[in-house]
Structures are given as structure tokens and as C-alpha cells.
Amino acid sequence: MQKRIRSQYNQNLVQRGSITFYLDIKALRSIKNFRSKSTGGRPQEFPLILIHILIMLKIQYSLPYRALAGFARSIKWLTIPTYSLICKRAKDLSSLLPKLSSKRPKVVLLDASGLKVYGEGEWKRKIHGIGRPRKWLKLHIDVDESSQEIVAEILTESNIADSKMIEPLLCSTSKSVRLVKADGGYDRRKVRDHVKKRGVDLLVSPPKNACIRGVYPERDTAISVIRGLGGDRSARSLWGKLTGYNYRVLVETAYSCLKRLFGPCLFFRTFDRQLVESRLKCLMLNEMIRVS
């Protein structure tokens, strides 16, 4: 886990709200030197780096598209596209987005959580019951235990099981990984076989009704230790402290930060744009973690 100087950390959190822009000189040159290929009455074209900056502003300050266009036009030295064009061009950003992290983690933490696409709020549903249908997408992430940065992410439909995403997540992560920590949703035969094939250790909390089967020694050992400690919630907590499994809570912290900073909902309505949105949010959270 990261060691933080509290006073400096507080100042970095305050700085997140600053509207002072520090843009890469390469990005500025790319925007200023861009020449549209359109002629006559065709719409003006804009560089993808500019769309990238505008979408990041929208995410950071939770701006509607029209407000985003008005906010961006206050930057006098930029020619800003219309709010509808910003939305249309967002799907093209998938080819521009950089790698999530350059870290080479040895221990990674896996989990998944839902992001709402549309539907009623919790309060309305609590008071008046089920009404209009709601839709969710599931975000699977891979977090470096030491730096707490997100090193891989995949957005899927909500009915995709967590265990099915372990292979693409690990394939998107550095080969330096030696240990994977995950919750009971990953306690599956295919997961353990895939992790073992990659030469990586797996630390998973077995379910409450788990039985010793003699197939995976590390799983049988975990079950035996938990039972020997009493088999209750306190026993699982103590087992987590003894094995280091309790650090898996850091992946829950990553989801909490994502949802508190950028909201629990996705504002794009098409899946190709939602892929870009989820990747941008993870990139922005990683950048905030680096400077804090």
C-alpha cells in the first residue's frame, strides 16, 4: 500500500478541482497545426486530441454536452466543435487512448462492479416499487496492489460472469504478475486451471459451503485453516490477515473512487462510446493516484 503524507495528500485532493490547464506542447501543436480536409459546405473537421480533451472535461466536471461546448468556447484560442459533433466523434477515441498503466505489478487484485446506463433511482424504487426497467453494464478491473493503479479494464454486459473475464484481464496485464487475489466469484475450476497454466498463484476466499476435494492443494489448505480457526466470519477475517487476502479490499476502494469521482452512471448510450468512457475514467483515476 502507498504511504502518504497527509498534508500533501490533502493539497493534491484540493488541486483536483483546479481549472488551470496544463496541456502537453505536442497536443497543442497537433491542435493548432491540424488542417481540415473538408472543402465547400462540408462540416469542419477537428483533431481527435481535441475531442479527447473535451470528453475528459465532461467527465471531470460532470458537464452536459451543451454546457461543455459553452465552457470550452471560453478558451479563446481554440475552435470548438458543436456539442453533437463531440458526442459523435467520441467513438473514434479508442485508437488514441494510451495504455492504462506502465506498472509491472507482481500482485494484482480482480473484481467487477456494475455501472448504470439508464433507469430509475434507488429512492424512487424504494418508495414506489419497481417501475421502468433499468440497465447496467459490468466493469471488470485489475488493480496493482502496491501502487493501487488500474492496470487492465474490460466493460461487458451485466450477465457476464466475473470468472469468464480472468483470461482477457490477465492477458492485458504485464507478465510480471506472480499472485492474483480475487473474491469467491473466481473460485472456479477453469479460473484455477488458467492461472496455474500461466505460472501464477491464486488466492481466493472459498465459499462458506466449500468442501475439500483434493484437486487444488491451496484451496484445500484455505478451507482447512478457516475451519480450524472456527469457520465463522472472524475466522475468515483472521485467515485474510494471515495470508494477505485482506489487501483485496483495495480493489473495492478503486471502485468507490471511480463512482464517487465520476458518478455511478455512464452518460454514453452506445456500447462503442461506453468502452471509451470507461477507459477514460480509469485513465483519469490513475493520473490522480500518481499525483497524490
C-alpha positions as CSV (number, residue, x, y, z in Angstrom):
1,M,0.0,0.0,0.0
2,Q,1.1,3.6,-0.6
3,K,2.5,5.7,2.2
4,R,1.1,9.2,2.1
5,I,2.0,12.4,3.7
6,R,-1.4,13.6,4.9
7,S,-0.9,17.4,4.4
8,Q,0.5,16.9,0.9
9,Y,-2.3,14.4,0.1
10,N,-5.0,16.9,1.2
11,Q,-3.4,19.6,-1.1
12,N,-3.5,17.2,-4.0
13,L,-7.2,16.5,-3.4
14,V,-7.9,20.2,-3.4
15,Q,-5.9,20.7,-6.6
16,R,-8.2,18.2,-8.4
17,G,-10.8,20.9,-8.6
18,S,-8.5,23.5,-10.2
19,I,-9.5,24.6,-13.7
20,T,-5.9,25.6,-14.6
21,F,-5.0,23.7,-17.7
22,Y,-1.6,22.1,-18.3
23,L,-1.6,20.8,-21.8
24,D,1.2,18.9,-23.5
25,I,3.1,21.0,-26.0
26,K,2.7,18.2,-28.5
27,A,-1.1,18.2,-28.1
28,L,-1.2,22.0,-28.6
29,R,0.8,21.8,-31.8
30,S,-1.3,18.9,-33.0
31,I,-4.5,21.0,-32.5
32,K,-3.1,24.2,-34.0
33,N,-1.4,22.6,-37.0
34,F,-4.4,20.4,-37.8
35,R,-5.8,21.2,-41.3
36,S,-9.3,20.1,-42.2
37,K,-9.6,18.1,-45.5
38,S,-13.2,19.3,-46.0
39,T,-14.0,21.9,-48.7
40,G,-17.0,23.8,-49.6
41,G,-20.1,23.2,-47.5
42,R,-18.8,20.1,-45.7
43,P,-18.6,20.3,-41.9
44,Q,-15.3,21.3,-40.4
45,E,-13.1,18.5,-39.1
46,F,-11.4,18.5,-35.7
47,P,-8.4,16.6,-34.4
48,L,-9.1,13.6,-32.1
49,I,-6.8,15.0,-29.4
50,L,-9.2,18.0,-29.1
51,I,-12.2,15.6,-28.7
52,H,-10.2,13.7,-26.1
53,I,-9.6,16.8,-24.1
54,L,-13.3,17.8,-24.3
55,I,-14.6,14.4,-23.2
56,M,-12.1,14.5,-20.2
57,L,-13.5,17.9,-19.2
58,K,-17.1,16.5,-19.4
59,I,-16.2,13.6,-17.2
60,Q,-14.2,15.6,-14.6
61,Y,-16.8,18.4,-14.2
62,S,-20.0,16.4,-15.0
63,L,-21.0,18.8,-17.7
64,P,-23.9,18.2,-20.1
65,Y,-22.8,18.4,-23.8
66,R,-24.2,21.9,-24.3
67,A,-22.6,23.2,-21.2
68,L,-19.4,21.5,-22.2
69,A,-19.4,23.4,-25.5
70,G,-20.0,26.7,-23.8
71,F,-17.3,26.0,-21.2
72,A,-14.8,25.1,-23.9
73,R,-15.6,28.2,-26.0
74,S,-14.4,30.4,-23.1
75,I,-10.9,29.2,-24.1
76,K,-10.4,31.8,-26.8
77,W,-7.5,30.3,-28.7
78,L,-9.4,27.1,-29.6
79,T,-12.1,26.5,-32.2
80,I,-14.6,24.2,-30.6
81,P,-16.9,21.7,-32.4
82,T,-20.6,21.6,-31.7
83,Y,-21.9,19.6,-28.8
84,S,-23.4,17.0,-31.1
85,L,-20.1,16.5,-33.0
86,I,-18.3,15.9,-29.7
87,C,-20.6,13.0,-29.0
88,K,-20.4,11.6,-32.5
89,R,-16.6,11.7,-32.6
90,A,-16.1,10.1,-29.1
91,K,-16.2,6.6,-30.5
92,D,-13.1,7.3,-32.6
93,L,-11.0,7.8,-29.5
94,S,-10.5,4.1,-29.0
95,S,-7.4,4.3,-31.3
96,L,-6.0,7.2,-29.5
97,L,-6.2,6.2,-25.8
98,P,-2.9,5.2,-24.2
99,K,-2.2,2.1,-22.1
100,L,-3.8,2.3,-18.7
101,S,-0.6,1.9,-16.7
102,S,3.1,1.3,-17.3
103,K,3.5,-0.6,-13.9
104,R,4.8,-4.2,-13.9
105,P,2.8,-5.5,-10.9
106,K,3.7,-8.7,-9.0
107,V,0.4,-8.9,-7.1
108,V,-2.9,-7.9,-8.8
109,L,-6.5,-7.7,-7.4
110,L,-9.5,-8.6,-9.5
111,D,-13.2,-7.7,-9.2
112,A,-16.2,-6.4,-11.1
113,S,-18.9,-3.9,-10.4
114,G,-22.0,-2.5,-12.2
115,L,-22.4,0.9,-13.8
116,K,-25.9,2.1,-14.6
117,V,-26.8,3.0,-18.2
118,Y,-30.3,4.2,-17.5
119,G,-33.2,3.6,-15.2
120,E,-34.9,4.8,-12.0
121,G,-33.1,5.9,-9.0
122,E,-32.9,3.9,-5.8
123,W,-35.2,6.3,-3.8
124,K,-38.0,6.2,-6.3
125,R,-37.8,2.4,-6.5
126,K,-37.8,2.1,-2.7
127,I,-40.9,4.4,-2.3
128,H,-43.0,3.4,-5.3
129,G,-41.7,0.0,-6.2
130,I,-40.5,-1.4,-9.5
131,G,-41.4,0.7,-12.5
132,R,-39.4,1.3,-15.6
133,P,-36.7,-1.2,-16.4
134,R,-33.1,-0.4,-15.6
135,K,-29.9,-1.4,-17.5
136,W,-26.4,-2.0,-16.1
137,L,-23.0,-2.8,-17.6
138,K,-20.3,-4.6,-15.7
139,L,-16.8,-3.2,-15.4
140,H,-14.1,-5.7,-14.7
141,I,-10.8,-4.3,-13.4
142,D,-7.3,-5.5,-12.5
143,V,-5.6,-3.4,-9.8
144,D,-1.9,-3.3,-8.8
145,E,-1.7,-3.9,-5.1
146,S,1.4,-1.8,-4.5
147,S,0.5,1.3,-6.5
148,Q,-3.3,0.9,-6.5
149,E,-3.4,1.8,-10.2
150,I,-5.8,0.1,-12.5
151,V,-3.7,-1.9,-14.9
152,A,-6.5,-3.5,-17.0
153,E,-10.2,-3.0,-17.5
154,I,-12.9,-4.6,-19.6
155,L,-16.5,-3.5,-20.0
156,T,-19.1,-6.2,-20.6
157,E,-22.8,-6.8,-20.4
158,S,-24.2,-7.3,-16.9
159,N,-24.9,-11.0,-17.4
160,I,-21.2,-11.9,-18.0
161,A,-19.8,-13.9,-15.0
162,D,-16.7,-12.5,-13.3
163,S,-14.8,-15.7,-13.7
164,K,-15.1,-15.6,-17.5
165,M,-13.1,-12.4,-17.7
166,I,-9.9,-13.6,-15.9
167,E,-8.2,-14.7,-19.1
168,P,-8.6,-11.4,-21.0
169,L,-7.7,-9.4,-17.9
170,L,-4.5,-11.3,-17.3
171,C,-3.7,-11.2,-21.0
172,S,-3.9,-7.4,-20.8
173,T,-1.6,-7.3,-17.7
174,S,2.2,-7.5,-17.6
175,K,3.8,-10.9,-17.5
176,S,5.5,-9.9,-14.2
177,V,2.3,-11.0,-12.2
178,R,3.1,-13.7,-9.7
179,L,0.0,-13.6,-7.5
180,V,-3.7,-12.9,-8.2
181,K,-6.2,-12.1,-5.4
182,A,-9.9,-12.3,-6.0
183,D,-13.2,-13.0,-4.2
184,G,-15.3,-16.2,-4.1
185,G,-16.8,-15.4,-7.6
186,Y,-13.5,-16.6,-9.1
187,D,-13.4,-19.9,-7.2
188,R,-13.9,-21.9,-10.4
189,R,-12.1,-24.8,-11.9
190,K,-11.5,-23.0,-15.2
191,V,-10.1,-20.0,-13.4
192,R,-7.7,-22.1,-11.3
193,D,-6.5,-24.1,-14.4
194,H,-5.9,-20.9,-16.4
195,V,-4.0,-19.2,-13.6
196,K,-1.9,-22.3,-13.0
197,K,-1.1,-22.6,-16.7
198,R,0.3,-19.1,-16.6
199,G,2.5,-20.0,-13.7
200,V,0.7,-17.6,-11.3
201,D,-0.5,-18.3,-7.8
202,L,-4.2,-17.7,-7.0
203,L,-5.5,-16.5,-3.6
204,V,-9.3,-16.8,-3.5
205,S,-11.6,-16.9,-0.5
206,P,-13.5,-20.2,-0.7
207,P,-17.3,-20.2,-0.3
208,K,-18.9,-20.9,3.1
209,N,-20.1,-24.3,1.9
210,A,-16.8,-25.3,0.2
211,C,-15.6,-28.9,0.5
212,I,-12.1,-30.3,0.4
213,R,-11.8,-32.2,-2.9
214,G,-8.1,-33.0,-3.1
215,V,-7.7,-31.3,-6.6
216,Y,-6.2,-27.9,-5.7
217,P,-3.9,-28.1,-2.6
218,E,-4.0,-24.3,-2.0
219,R,-7.8,-24.3,-1.9
220,D,-7.9,-27.3,0.4
221,T,-5.4,-25.6,2.7
222,A,-7.5,-22.4,2.9
223,I,-10.6,-24.4,3.8
224,S,-8.8,-26.3,6.5
225,V,-7.3,-23.2,8.0
226,I,-10.6,-21.3,8.1
227,R,-12.3,-24.3,9.7
228,G,-9.5,-24.7,12.2
229,L,-9.9,-21.1,13.2
230,G,-13.6,-21.5,13.8
231,G,-15.2,-21.3,10.4
232,D,-17.1,-18.1,11.2
233,R,-16.7,-14.5,9.9
234,S,-14.0,-13.8,12.4
235,A,-12.1,-16.9,11.2
236,R,-12.2,-15.7,7.6
237,S,-11.0,-12.2,8.7
238,L,-8.1,-13.7,10.6
239,W,-7.3,-16.0,7.6
240,G,-7.3,-12.9,5.4
241,K,-4.8,-11.2,7.6
242,L,-2.5,-14.2,7.8
243,T,-2.4,-14.7,4.1
244,G,-2.6,-11.1,2.9
245,Y,-6.0,-11.6,1.3
246,N,-7.4,-8.7,3.2
247,Y,-5.5,-6.3,0.8
248,R,-8.1,-7.3,-1.8
249,V,-10.2,-4.6,-0.3
250,L,-8.1,-2.1,-2.3
251,V,-9.9,-3.1,-5.5
252,E,-13.2,-2.1,-3.7
253,T,-11.5,1.2,-2.9
254,A,-10.8,1.7,-6.6
255,Y,-14.5,1.2,-7.5
256,S,-15.5,3.5,-4.7
257,C,-13.2,6.2,-6.0
258,L,-14.4,5.8,-9.6
259,K,-18.1,6.1,-8.6
260,R,-17.6,9.0,-6.2
261,L,-15.4,11.0,-8.5
262,F,-17.2,10.4,-11.8
263,G,-20.6,9.1,-10.8
264,P,-22.2,5.6,-10.8
265,C,-23.7,6.0,-14.3
266,L,-22.5,6.0,-17.9
267,F,-23.6,9.0,-19.9
268,F,-23.0,7.5,-23.3
269,R,-25.8,5.3,-24.7
270,T,-23.9,3.2,-27.4
271,F,-21.6,0.4,-26.4
272,D,-18.6,1.6,-28.5
273,R,-18.7,5.0,-26.8
274,Q,-19.2,3.4,-23.4
275,L,-16.0,1.5,-23.9
276,V,-14.2,4.8,-24.4
277,E,-15.9,6.4,-21.4
278,S,-14.9,3.6,-19.0
279,R,-11.3,3.6,-20.3
280,L,-11.0,7.4,-19.9
281,K,-12.4,7.2,-16.3
282,C,-9.8,4.6,-15.4
283,L,-7.0,6.7,-17.0
284,M,-8.1,9.8,-15.1
285,L,-8.2,7.9,-11.8
286,N,-4.7,6.5,-12.4
287,E,-3.4,10.0,-13.1
288,M,-5.0,11.3,-9.8
289,I,-3.4,8.4,-7.9
290,R,0.0,9.2,-9.3
291,V,0.0,12.8,-8.3
292,S,-1.5,12.1,-4.8
